[in-house]
Amino acid sequence: MSDSSTRPKMTPRELMIVLVISLGSFMAGLDGTIVNIALPTIGKAFDVSTVTVSWVLNAYLIVLVSLLLFASRLGDIKGFRKLFLVGFAIFTLGSAMCGLAPSLDILILSRMLQAVGGAFIAALGAVMVTTYLSPSLRGQALGMVAMFTMLGAALGPVLGGFLTSALSWQFIFFVNLPVGILAILLGIFILPRTDPVTPNASMDIPGVIIIFVALGSLILGLNMLTSPTPVSGIAALVVSAIFWGLFYIRERRTTEPLINLKLFKNRAFTLQNVNVTLTQIGLAGVMILMPFFLEMVKLVPTDSAGTILLALPIGMILTSPIAGRISDVIGTKKPIILGFIVSALALFLLSTLGSHSSIGHVEIYLFLLGAGTGFAYAPLNSAVMGEAPVKDRGSTSGLIKMMSNLGSSLGVALVMLVTTVAAGSRMAQEATRTLLPAEMAGAFDTGFFFLMCIEILGIVLMLLVKEHDTGYSTEGEPVAAY
């Protein structure tokens, strides 16, 4: 009898449960890529610099990363269904406020509200699948959730470019409204009511506040280093270092920490978590720089730029499932290293682009970067999960999400810092529309070259990892780096 005939199938109700959860993953993937393509247009609309407009992305990522572990723990205490629906409502409200924002300051504040809802959606989706469905169905369900995430990420640049060109940048946020409303209505009637997992557990509120300040001051400091008052940036970085130290002390002393720091005594666990972050730095750095390169250097219309960017997520979609299966056979280390090598090569090629480079070359290089990232990311998830004890795999899954989104935050901040230094003070001080293409091409190339060095660091770290059979498989648990 074939495997397909014996594989259990989801009932219509179970399928609808997974669909509601997948809508959250779709919105998360979509929002991860749809905003980037519109940043040059938003910068011109509000007449602000490239560095300033990047805070539309920075502010979202800071709040999202800071609240992921909090949202996961609160779901255990208060119940998944309630907080998942509340998260959808907050995300949808924040999206509406973003589209209606009359100024850049209001837009950034609205993005922060949107991120609060996004944190609950991202943190609770996978654990709801494992809670509501039987173990025999989890692989299918998690595969569907991952597929929706990648679909959203793939559609983001294309849809964002079309909406920005055909209508206005506001519609990249309005597009979330019908999906959010549909998900909330379906969720109210379909998602099961279950008791909280640990209703009497305590929440490490001081830890949440400390990590928010630590991350926020880190990103703020990196961005202020190129401002007219770089001393303020240095001061912010000092504050960040102090609060990261306080977070470490807090997590060691509290009885119910947000992160089990004892796991980091395992060198393989630590190095591969760092590589999750490095992978995302490269990905996020390119996704923030490439729209500016295409629209400011190549003078490509926004809708066409979105279509070009589609090559990157397509590369990820094609290689991630293959890499997961290969790593189950030969181990995780070799596929991860190969993924980093391909990504480094792609970034080197991107660093050679100029105003006369063909769009075909841009698409090939972006596809290579997506393929390399996808090939490394799934085995990295498997490797990190395999190093964690069974009892800590739930929190480790949340930690991977945090490290991934931390990489996104750092990728945006670091690549903007490097590019601004390369371009001189004009990039940080002058409006986007006043910068000349020839002045920016070299600066963008420097940013891509910096990201290539990040990928090479990932190779070095993986060479220090001693691989062993952990017994953990990626089969049925595809992942996405968005």
KERO-574216 format. One record per residue (C-alpha): residue number from 1; residue in three letters; y, x negated, z negated. Coordinates in pm, whole numbers, plus 50000, padded with zeros to 5 digits. Each point is the difference from the previous one (the first is absolute). Layout:
BEGIN
{kolti NUM; ala; {Y; X; Z}}
...
//
This chain:
BEGIN
{kolti 1; met; {50000; 50000; 50000}}
{kolti 2; ser; {50341; 49860; 50091}}
{kolti 3; asp; {50267; 49918; 49749}}
{kolti 4; ser; {50233; 50255; 50155}}
{kolti 5; ser; {49757; 50282; 49934}}
{kolti 6; thr; {49954; 49909; 49636}}
{kolti 7; arg; {50363; 49921; 49921}}
{kolti 8; pro; {50149; 50271; 49775}}
{kolti 9; lys; {50284; 50203; 50140}}
{kolti 10; met; {50310; 50131; 49826}}
{kolti 11; thr; {50036; 50372; 49947}}
{kolti 12; pro; {50311; 50168; 50148}}
{kolti 13; arg; {50161; 50002; 49654}}
{kolti 14; glu; {49926; 49630; 49945}}
{kolti 15; leu; {50140; 49926; 50344}}
{kolti 16; met; {50321; 50185; 49913}}
{kolti 17; ile; {50031; 49804; 49673}}
{kolti 18; val; {49975; 49675; 50192}}
{kolti 19; leu; {50247; 50131; 50260}}
{kolti 20; val; {50265; 50069; 49732}}
{kolti 21; ile; {49953; 49652; 49853}}
{kolti 22; ser; {50008; 49852; 50350}}
{kolti 23; leu; {50335; 50165; 50071}}
{kolti 24; gly; {50137; 49792; 49713}}
{kolti 25; ser; {49851; 49686; 50153}}
{kolti 26; phe; {50144; 50096; 50338}}
{kolti 27; met; {50349; 50035; 49852}}
{kolti 28; ala; {49964; 49668; 49817}}
{kolti 29; gly; {49893; 49822; 50319}}
{kolti 30; leu; {50270; 50171; 50205}}
{kolti 31; asp; {50277; 49918; 49753}}
{kolti 32; gly; {49883; 49640; 49987}}
{kolti 33; thr; {50095; 49943; 50365}}
{kolti 34; ile; {50231; 50280; 50117}}
{kolti 35; val; {50309; 49880; 49811}}
{kolti 36; asn; {49993; 49639; 50126}}
{kolti 37; ile; {50063; 50092; 50361}}
{kolti 38; ala; {50315; 50196; 49905}}
{kolti 39; leu; {50159; 49732; 49778}}
{kolti 40; pro; {50219; 49850; 50276}}
{kolti 41; thr; {50125; 50350; 50087}}
{kolti 42; ile; {50063; 50084; 49633}}
{kolti 43; gly; {50189; 49670; 49959}}
{kolti 44; lys; {50224; 50088; 50294}}
{kolti 45; ala; {50048; 50360; 49877}}
{kolti 46; phe; {50130; 49886; 49661}}
{kolti 47; asp; {50164; 49685; 50142}}
{kolti 48; val; {49823; 49764; 49759}}
{kolti 49; ser; {49830; 49661; 50030}}
{kolti 50; thr; {49636; 49938; 50082}}
{kolti 51; val; {49932; 49881; 49645}}
{kolti 52; thr; {50169; 50303; 49845}}
{kolti 53; val; {49810; 50254; 50207}}
{kolti 54; ser; {49670; 49832; 49905}}
{kolti 55; trp; {50048; 50156; 49655}}
{kolti 56; val; {49894; 50331; 50152}}
{kolti 57; leu; {49655; 49842; 50007}}
{kolti 58; asn; {50035; 49773; 49694}}
{kolti 59; ala; {50098; 50279; 49761}}
{kolti 60; tyr; {49700; 50211; 50103}}
{kolti 61; leu; {49755; 49713; 49959}}
{kolti 62; ile; {50134; 49892; 49658}}
{kolti 63; val; {49954; 50347; 49852}}
{kolti 64; leu; {49665; 50052; 50170}}
{kolti 65; val; {49852; 49672; 49875}}
{kolti 66; ser; {50138; 50046; 49649}}
{kolti 67; leu; {49850; 50346; 49959}}
{kolti 68; leu; {49656; 49966; 50162}}
{kolti 69; leu; {49818; 49896; 49683}}
{kolti 70; phe; {50203; 50250; 49795}}
{kolti 71; ala; {49909; 50282; 50239}}
{kolti 72; ser; {49632; 49908; 49992}}
{kolti 73; arg; {49989; 49996; 49619}}
{kolti 74; leu; {50204; 50321; 49969}}
{kolti 75; gly; {49753; 50170; 50234}}
{kolti 76; asp; {49718; 49915; 49757}}
{kolti 77; ile; {50202; 50147; 49712}}
{kolti 78; lys; {50155; 50312; 50158}}
{kolti 79; gly; {49757; 50081; 50281}}
{kolti 80; phe; {49988; 49902; 50365}}
{kolti 81; arg; {50069; 50334; 50168}}
{kolti 82; lys; {50322; 50074; 49813}}
{kolti 83; leu; {50155; 49658; 50053}}
{kolti 84; phe; {49887; 49974; 50362}}
{kolti 85; leu; {50180; 50327; 50080}}
{kolti 86; val; {50304; 49897; 49798}}
{kolti 87; gly; {50003; 49672; 50193}}
{kolti 88; phe; {49992; 50187; 50331}}
{kolti 89; ala; {50287; 50224; 49886}}
{kolti 90; ile; {50213; 49702; 49891}}
{kolti 91; phe; {49923; 49811; 50322}}
{kolti 92; thr; {50092; 50302; 50213}}
{kolti 93; leu; {50322; 50061; 49806}}
{kolti 94; gly; {50091; 49633; 50029}}
{kolti 95; ser; {49938; 50012; 50375}}
{kolti 96; ala; {50239; 50294; 50038}}
{kolti 97; met; {50266; 49820; 49796}}
{kolti 98; cys; {49958; 49687; 50216}}
{kolti 99; gly; {50061; 50198; 50316}}
{kolti 100; leu; {50311; 50165; 49851}}
{kolti 101; ala; {50142; 49681; 49844}}
{kolti 102; pro; {50373; 49965; 50086}}
{kolti 103; ser; {50018; 49631; 49905}}
{kolti 104; leu; {49776; 49695; 49975}}
{kolti 105; asp; {50014; 50006; 49619}}
{kolti 106; ile; {49874; 50360; 49991}}
{kolti 107; leu; {49733; 49914; 50255}}
{kolti 108; ile; {49872; 49712; 49785}}
{kolti 109; leu; {49996; 50219; 49686}}
{kolti 110; ser; {49812; 50270; 50193}}
{kolti 111; arg; {49748; 49741; 50117}}
{kolti 112; met; {49941; 49904; 49637}}
{kolti 113; leu; {49926; 50366; 49917}}
{kolti 114; gln; {49771; 50019; 50301}}
{kolti 115; ala; {49815; 49693; 49871}}
{kolti 116; val; {49931; 50167; 49664}}
{kolti 117; gly; {49804; 50269; 50182}}
{kolti 118; gly; {49844; 49743; 50231}}
{kolti 119; ala; {49863; 49806; 49703}}
{kolti 120; phe; {49806; 50302; 49873}}
{kolti 121; ile; {49867; 50081; 50347}}
{kolti 122; ala; {49887; 49641; 50063}}
{kolti 123; ala; {49854; 49942; 49652}}
{kolti 124; leu; {49799; 50320; 49967}}
{kolti 125; gly; {49857; 50060; 50348}}
{kolti 126; ala; {49689; 49778; 49983}}
{kolti 127; val; {49914; 50084; 49639}}
{kolti 128; met; {50020; 50372; 50083}}
{kolti 129; val; {49745; 49948; 50278}}
{kolti 130; thr; {49759; 49827; 49762}}
{kolti 131; thr; {50058; 50271; 49737}}
{kolti 132; tyr; {49966; 50312; 50214}}
{kolti 133; leu; {49717; 49896; 50232}}
{kolti 134; ser; {49645; 49887; 49936}}
{kolti 135; pro; {49914; 49630; 50044}}
{kolti 136; ser; {49806; 50077; 50320}}
{kolti 137; leu; {50319; 50134; 50163}}
{kolti 138; arg; {50253; 49745; 49875}}
{kolti 139; gly; {49953; 49758; 50289}}
{kolti 140; gln; {50073; 50269; 50258}}
{kolti 141; ala; {50296; 50129; 49801}}
{kolti 142; leu; {50156; 49660; 49936}}
{kolti 143; gly; {49954; 49917; 50368}}
{kolti 144; met; {50192; 50315; 50094}}
{kolti 145; val; {50278; 49918; 49754}}
{kolti 146; ala; {50029; 49645; 50139}}
{kolti 147; met; {50001; 50135; 50356}}
{kolti 148; phe; {50295; 50229; 49919}}
{kolti 149; thr; {50184; 49707; 49838}}
{kolti 150; met; {49957; 49785; 50310}}
{kolti 151; leu; {50087; 50293; 50227}}
{kolti 152; gly; {50327; 50050; 49811}}
{kolti 153; ala; {50075; 49627; 50017}}
{kolti 154; ala; {49928; 49992; 50374}}
{kolti 155; leu; {50213; 50307; 50077}}
{kolti 156; gly; {50291; 49885; 49781}}
{kolti 157; pro; {50174; 49762; 50244}}
{kolti 158; val; {49948; 50228; 50300}}
{kolti 159; leu; {50106; 50319; 49824}}
{kolti 160; gly; {50288; 49824; 49824}}
{kolti 161; gly; {50127; 49850; 50322}}
{kolti 162; phe; {49978; 50333; 50185}}
{kolti 163; leu; {50170; 50202; 49725}}
{kolti 164; thr; {50278; 49744; 49955}}
{kolti 165; ser; {50073; 49982; 50374}}
{kolti 166; ala; {49953; 50368; 50089}}
{kolti 167; leu; {50157; 50153; 49688}}
{kolti 168; ser; {50130; 49774; 49722}}
{kolti 169; trp; {49872; 49767; 49729}}
{kolti 170; gln; {50013; 50288; 49748}}
{kolti 171; phe; {49698; 50160; 50166}}
{kolti 172; ile; {49770; 49712; 49900}}
{kolti 173; phe; {50028; 50151; 49651}}
{kolti 174; phe; {50006; 50366; 50100}}
{kolti 175; val; {49661; 49955; 50171}}
{kolti 176; asn; {49845; 49971; 49653}}
{kolti 177; leu; {50110; 50350; 49899}}
{kolti 178; pro; {49746; 50216; 50189}}
{kolti 179; val; {49713; 49766; 49910}}
{kolti 180; gly; {50103; 49995; 49634}}
{kolti 181; ile; {50042; 50377; 49975}}
{kolti 182; leu; {49663; 50059; 50171}}
{kolti 183; ala; {49826; 49754; 49766}}
{kolti 184; ile; {50152; 50159; 49690}}
{kolti 185; leu; {49896; 50352; 50105}}
{kolti 186; leu; {49648; 49892; 50091}}
{kolti 187; gly; {49970; 49794; 49684}}
{kolti 188; ile; {50093; 50290; 49772}}
{kolti 189; phe; {49713; 50209; 50132}}
{kolti 190; ile; {49741; 49735; 50087}}
{kolti 191; leu; {50013; 49705; 49759}}
{kolti 192; pro; {49762; 50061; 49706}}
{kolti 193; arg; {50132; 50035; 49647}}
{kolti 194; thr; {49828; 49733; 49791}}
{kolti 195; asp; {50057; 49874; 49649}}
{kolti 196; pro; {50187; 49670; 49958}}
{kolti 197; val; {49776; 49695; 49977}}
{kolti 198; thr; {50165; 49854; 49687}}
{kolti 199; pro; {50237; 50266; 49860}}
{kolti 200; asn; {50047; 49817; 49670}}
{kolti 201; ala; {50076; 49657; 50147}}
{kolti 202; ser; {50343; 49846; 49951}}
{kolti 203; met; {50242; 49888; 50270}}
{kolti 204; asp; {50148; 49650; 49999}}
{kolti 205; ile; {50357; 50114; 50066}}
{kolti 206; pro; {50156; 49666; 49895}}
{kolti 207; gly; {49772; 49826; 50251}}
{kolti 208; val; {50115; 50235; 50278}}
{kolti 209; ile; {50367; 49935; 49919}}
{kolti 210; ile; {49951; 49624; 49975}}
{kolti 211; ile; {49822; 49970; 50335}}
{kolti 212; phe; {50267; 50217; 50166}}
{kolti 213; val; {50278; 49769; 49875}}
{kolti 214; ala; {49798; 49688; 50089}}
{kolti 215; leu; {49934; 50113; 50356}}
{kolti 216; gly; {50344; 50153; 50058}}
{kolti 217; ser; {50187; 49690; 49882}}
{kolti 218; leu; {49768; 49780; 50211}}
{kolti 219; ile; {50076; 50185; 50324}}
{kolti 220; leu; {50370; 50033; 49909}}
{kolti 221; gly; {50022; 49628; 49926}}
{kolti 222; leu; {49838; 49898; 50328}}
{kolti 223; asn; {50243; 50219; 50193}}
{kolti 224; met; {50306; 49877; 49809}}
{kolti 225; leu; {49928; 49630; 50058}}
{kolti 226; thr; {50177; 50022; 50337}}
{kolti 227; ser; {50290; 50212; 49874}}
{kolti 228; pro; {50351; 49861; 49931}}
{kolti 229; thr; {49895; 49975; 49633}}
{kolti 230; pro; {49658; 49825; 50005}}
{kolti 231; val; {50031; 49930; 49626}}
{kolti 232; ser; {49936; 50371; 49945}}
{kolti 233; gly; {49678; 49966; 50197}}
{kolti 234; ile; {49886; 49706; 49790}}
{kolti 235; ala; {50081; 50196; 49683}}
{kolti 236; ala; {49792; 50295; 50127}}
{kolti 237; leu; {49706; 49767; 50070}}
{kolti 238; val; {50026; 49860; 49646}}
{kolti 239; val; {49994; 50353; 49863}}
{kolti 240; ser; {49694; 50072; 50215}}
{kolti 241; ala; {49817; 49693; 49868}}
{kolti 242; ile; {50076; 50104; 49641}}
{kolti 243; phe; {49870; 50353; 50054}}
{kolti 244; trp; {49684; 49882; 50177}}
{kolti 245; gly; {49936; 49788; 49692}}
{kolti 246; leu; {50064; 50301; 49776}}
{kolti 247; phe; {49760; 50206; 50211}}
{kolti 248; tyr; {49728; 49738; 49958}}
{kolti 249; ile; {50051; 49998; 49620}}
{kolti 250; arg; {50008; 50381; 49987}}
{kolti 251; glu; {49681; 50043; 50201}}
{kolti 252; arg; {49814; 49749; 49784}}
{kolti 253; arg; {50098; 50172; 49674}}
{kolti 254; thr; {49978; 50370; 50082}}
{kolti 255; thr; {49670; 50181; 49944}}
{kolti 256; glu; {50021; 50193; 50330}}
{kolti 257; pro; {50167; 49768; 50254}}
{kolti 258; leu; {50099; 50096; 50352}}
{kolti 259; ile; {49815; 49689; 50126}}
{kolti 260; asn; {49696; 49834; 49843}}
{kolti 261; leu; {50128; 49641; 50004}}
{kolti 262; lys; {49657; 49865; 49902}}
{kolti 263; leu; {49887; 50063; 50357}}
{kolti 264; phe; {50235; 49724; 50119}}
{kolti 265; lys; {49795; 49738; 49814}}
{kolti 266; asn; {49768; 50026; 50302}}
{kolti 267; arg; {50148; 49758; 50258}}
{kolti 268; ala; {49853; 50183; 50299}}
{kolti 269; phe; {50142; 50331; 49875}}
{kolti 270; thr; {50345; 49846; 49951}}
{kolti 271; leu; {50021; 49808; 50329}}
{kolti 272; gln; {49877; 50293; 50208}}
{kolti 273; asn; {50249; 50236; 49832}}
{kolti 274; val; {50273; 49753; 50094}}
{kolti 275; asn; {49868; 50007; 50356}}
{kolti 276; val; {50023; 50380; 50007}}
{kolti 277; thr; {50370; 49950; 49927}}
{kolti 278; leu; {50039; 49721; 50259}}
{kolti 279; thr; {49837; 50213; 50268}}
{kolti 280; gln; {50245; 50280; 49934}}
{kolti 281; ile; {50298; 49760; 49992}}
{kolti 282; gly; {49919; 49899; 50357}}
{kolti 283; leu; {49952; 50358; 50114}}
{kolti 284; ala; {50310; 50142; 49831}}
{kolti 285; gly; {50212; 49704; 50109}}
{kolti 286; val; {49922; 50060; 50365}}
{kolti 287; met; {50045; 50376; 49969}}
{kolti 288; ile; {50352; 49951; 49861}}
{kolti 289; leu; {50104; 49724; 50244}}
{kolti 290; met; {49850; 50122; 50326}}
{kolti 291; pro; {50211; 50318; 50039}}
{kolti 292; phe; {50315; 49788; 49960}}
{kolti 293; phe; {49867; 49742; 50248}}
{kolti 294; leu; {49912; 50263; 50259}}
{kolti 295; glu; {50321; 50201; 49964}}
{kolti 296; met; {50249; 49715; 49940}}
{kolti 297; val; {49856; 49713; 50207}}
{kolti 298; lys; {49800; 50176; 50270}}
{kolti 299; leu; {50234; 50304; 50004}}
{kolti 300; val; {49700; 50234; 50012}}
{kolti 301; pro; {50072; 50371; 49929}}
{kolti 302; thr; {49875; 50125; 49665}}
{kolti 303; asp; {49732; 50227; 50146}}
{kolti 304; ser; {49861; 49720; 50216}}
{kolti 305; ala; {50006; 49761; 49703}}
{kolti 306; gly; {49785; 50244; 49804}}
{kolti 307; thr; {49743; 50008; 50277}}
{kolti 308; ile; {49988; 49620; 50011}}
{kolti 309; leu; {49942; 49979; 49624}}
{kolti 310; leu; {49696; 50225; 50041}}
{kolti 311; ala; {49802; 49693; 50111}}
{kolti 312; leu; {49987; 49869; 49642}}
{kolti 313; pro; {49829; 50297; 49826}}
{kolti 314; ile; {49767; 50041; 50299}}
{kolti 315; gly; {49879; 49645; 49940}}
{kolti 316; met; {49935; 50085; 49636}}
{kolti 317; ile; {49819; 50324; 50079}}
{kolti 318; leu; {49764; 49826; 50243}}
{kolti 319; thr; {49907; 49703; 49781}}
{kolti 320; ser; {49999; 50130; 49642}}
{kolti 321; pro; {49671; 50198; 50022}}
{kolti 322; ile; {49830; 49716; 50193}}
{kolti 323; ala; {50108; 49743; 49741}}
{kolti 324; gly; {49866; 50215; 49719}}
{kolti 325; arg; {49655; 50021; 50158}}
{kolti 326; ile; {49993; 49628; 50088}}
{kolti 327; ser; {50096; 49901; 49645}}
{kolti 328; asp; {49708; 50206; 49865}}
{kolti 329; val; {49768; 49777; 50204}}
{kolti 330; ile; {50151; 49649; 49981}}
{kolti 331; gly; {50222; 50031; 49694}}
{kolti 332; thr; {50375; 50047; 49964}}
{kolti 333; lys; {50137; 49644; 50007}}
{kolti 334; lys; {49953; 49916; 50370}}
{kolti 335; pro; {50144; 50330; 50135}}
{kolti 336; ile; {50301; 49967; 49765}}
{kolti 337; ile; {50071; 49644; 50115}}
{kolti 338; leu; {49959; 50101; 50365}}
{kolti 339; gly; {50243; 50288; 49946}}
{kolti 340; phe; {50260; 49768; 49850}}
{kolti 341; ile; {49955; 49750; 50286}}
{kolti 342; val; {50053; 50269; 50266}}
{kolti 343; ser; {50303; 50134; 49810}}
{kolti 344; ala; {50151; 49648; 49970}}
{kolti 345; leu; {49950; 49944; 50374}}
{kolti 346; ala; {50164; 50334; 50080}}
{kolti 347; leu; {50300; 49919; 49779}}
{kolti 348; phe; {50038; 49658; 50161}}
{kolti 349; leu; {50010; 50170; 50341}}
{kolti 350; leu; {50254; 50253; 49868}}
{kolti 351; ser; {50216; 49708; 49883}}
{kolti 352; thr; {50028; 49882; 50363}}
{kolti 353; leu; {50155; 50325; 50124}}
{kolti 354; gly; {50350; 50004; 50144}}
{kolti 355; ser; {50233; 50225; 50195}}
{kolti 356; his; {49813; 49920; 50323}}
{kolti 357; ser; {49647; 50062; 49864}}
{kolti 358; ser; {49808; 50283; 50160}}
{kolti 359; ile; {49918; 50318; 49811}}
{kolti 360; gly; {49638; 49953; 50102}}
{kolti 361; his; {49984; 49679; 49797}}
{kolti 362; val; {50155; 50178; 49700}}
{kolti 363; glu; {49732; 50270; 50014}}
{kolti 364; ile; {49716; 49747; 50029}}
{kolti 365; tyr; {50129; 49801; 49703}}
{kolti 366; leu; {50043; 50315; 49789}}
{kolti 367; phe; {49649; 50112; 50088}}
{kolti 368; leu; {49864; 49659; 49896}}
{kolti 369; leu; {50181; 50025; 49668}}
{kolti 370; gly; {49860; 50347; 49941}}
{kolti 371; ala; {49651; 49883; 50093}}
{kolti 372; gly; {50021; 49702; 49765}}
{kolti 373; thr; {50138; 50209; 49714}}
{kolti 374; gly; {49736; 50267; 50045}}
{kolti 375; phe; {49725; 49739; 50014}}
{kolti 376; ala; {50113; 49844; 49670}}
{kolti 377; tyr; {50102; 50310; 49806}}
{kolti 378; ala; {49676; 50197; 49974}}
{kolti 379; pro; {49790; 49699; 49887}}
{kolti 380; leu; {50279; 49906; 49755}}
{kolti 381; asn; {49976; 50344; 49839}}
{kolti 382; ser; {49624; 49967; 49982}}
{kolti 383; ala; {50024; 49650; 49850}}
{kolti 384; val; {50249; 50102; 49730}}
{kolti 385; met; {49805; 50315; 49908}}
{kolti 386; gly; {49677; 49801; 49991}}
{kolti 387; glu; {50145; 49750; 49751}}
{kolti 388; ala; {50098; 50280; 49758}}
{kolti 389; pro; {49751; 50140; 49746}}
{kolti 390; val; {49884; 50354; 50081}}
{kolti 391; lys; {50198; 50146; 49709}}
{kolti 392; asp; {50322; 49844; 50135}}
{kolti 393; arg; {49962; 50095; 50366}}
{kolti 394; gly; {50218; 50309; 49967}}
{kolti 395; ser; {50293; 49803; 49859}}
{kolti 396; thr; {49928; 49718; 50247}}
{kolti 397; ser; {50040; 50243; 50289}}
{kolti 398; gly; {50343; 50089; 49861}}
{kolti 399; leu; {50078; 49630; 49958}}
{kolti 400; ile; {49919; 49933; 50368}}
{kolti 401; lys; {50245; 50274; 50099}}
{kolti 402; met; {50262; 49846; 49773}}
{kolti 403; met; {49946; 49647; 50137}}
{kolti 404; ser; {50012; 50134; 50356}}
{kolti 405; asn; {50326; 50186; 49944}}
{kolti 406; leu; {50139; 49703; 49807}}
{kolti 407; gly; {49933; 49800; 50316}}
{kolti 408; ser; {50196; 50257; 50200}}
{kolti 409; ser; {50295; 49968; 49762}}
{kolti 410; leu; {49992; 49621; 50005}}
{kolti 411; gly; {49944; 49992; 50377}}
{kolti 412; val; {50318; 50197; 50067}}
{kolti 413; ala; {50209; 49804; 49747}}
{kolti 414; leu; {49873; 49651; 50086}}
{kolti 415; val; {50013; 50033; 50378}}
{kolti 416; met; {50352; 50146; 49982}}
{kolti 417; leu; {50101; 49707; 49777}}
{kolti 418; val; {49854; 49741; 50240}}
{kolti 419; thr; {50146; 50169; 50306}}
{kolti 420; thr; {50342; 50034; 49840}}
{kolti 421; val; {50006; 49632; 49902}}
{kolti 422; ala; {49899; 49907; 50355}}
{kolti 423; ala; {50268; 50223; 50153}}
{kolti 424; gly; {50275; 49902; 49759}}
{kolti 425; ser; {50214; 50229; 49789}}
{kolti 426; arg; {50087; 50234; 50287}}
{kolti 427; met; {49669; 50185; 49980}}
{kolti 428; ala; {50058; 50091; 49636}}
{kolti 429; gln; {50371; 50075; 50029}}
{kolti 430; glu; {50059; 50157; 50341}}
{kolti 431; ala; {49898; 50338; 50133}}
{kolti 432; thr; {49684; 50012; 50209}}
{kolti 433; arg; {50183; 50110; 50315}}
{kolti 434; thr; {50227; 49690; 50007}}
{kolti 435; leu; {49725; 49736; 50016}}
{kolti 436; leu; {49929; 49843; 50339}}
{kolti 437; pro; {49639; 49979; 50135}}
{kolti 438; ala; {50013; 49626; 50063}}
{kolti 439; glu; {50111; 49936; 49641}}
{kolti 440; met; {49709; 50195; 49856}}
{kolti 441; ala; {49703; 49884; 50213}}
{kolti 442; gly; {49963; 49663; 49826}}
{kolti 443; ala; {50035; 50156; 49655}}
{kolti 444; phe; {49722; 50248; 50070}}
{kolti 445; asp; {49777; 49719; 50128}}
{kolti 446; thr; {50057; 49817; 49672}}
{kolti 447; gly; {49894; 50313; 49812}}
{kolti 448; phe; {49677; 50028; 50199}}
{kolti 449; phe; {49928; 49629; 49947}}
{kolti 450; phe; {50046; 50045; 49624}}
{kolti 451; leu; {49747; 50284; 50006}}
{kolti 452; met; {49759; 49773; 50188}}
{kolti 453; cys; {50023; 49754; 49708}}
{kolti 454; ile; {49912; 50288; 49764}}
{kolti 455; glu; {49682; 50065; 50200}}
{kolti 456; ile; {49910; 49629; 49990}}
{kolti 457; leu; {50036; 50010; 49621}}
{kolti 458; gly; {49750; 50287; 50002}}
{kolti 459; ile; {49750; 49781; 50187}}
{kolti 460; val; {50041; 49721; 49744}}
{kolti 461; leu; {49946; 50240; 49708}}
{kolti 462; met; {49686; 50143; 50158}}
{kolti 463; leu; {49856; 49652; 50043}}
{kolti 464; leu; {50025; 49965; 49620}}
{kolti 465; val; {49792; 50315; 49944}}
{kolti 466; lys; {49632; 49946; 49926}}
{kolti 467; glu; {49817; 50289; 50162}}
{kolti 468; his; {49700; 50167; 49840}}
{kolti 469; asp; {49815; 50327; 50050}}
{kolti 470; thr; {50173; 50266; 49789}}
{kolti 471; gly; {49787; 50290; 50120}}
{kolti 472; tyr; {50309; 50197; 50100}}
{kolti 473; ser; {50007; 50147; 50350}}
{kolti 474; thr; {50285; 50122; 50216}}
{kolti 475; glu; {49765; 50245; 50170}}
{kolti 476; gly; {50154; 50346; 49998}}
{kolti 477; glu; {50320; 49881; 49833}}
{kolti 478; pro; {50238; 49893; 50277}}
{kolti 479; val; {50346; 49902; 49889}}
{kolti 480; ala; {50345; 49977; 50152}}
{kolti 481; ala; {50273; 49752; 49929}}
{kolti 482; tyr; {50270; 50265; 49993}}
//
